[in-house]
């Protein structure tokens, strides 16, 4: 099972500000990569799976390590 990254609120906010700056500079791919590198909170991943389906969630490229740590490695298949 992948180790969940622990990201503080400060780190999330700092990354969010960096994403905004990258977008302003037109560096959209870098902004997307940075945003998706942060672990999606488990409760949001669970909601997104229920709302959009596991396959759609996987295709987004979000870091799902927190959800895997909380719900188990096979949570997307349940």
C-alpha positions, 0 to 999 in steps of 0.5 A: 500500500502506498504511503500517504503523504502528510501535507500540512494546511500551510503546504496546501495553501502555499501550493495553491498560491504557486498554482495561481501564479503559474496559471497567471504566467500561462504555465498551465501544465506545470500548474496542473502537475503541481496541483495533482501532486498533492494528495487529495483528501480521502473524504473528497476522493470517496465523494468523487468516486461515488459521484463520478465513478472510479474510472473517472477518478483514476483518469483525473491523475489526482494523488489518491495516497490518502484515500488508499491509506485510509480505505485500503488499496482496493477501495476503488474496486469496492 
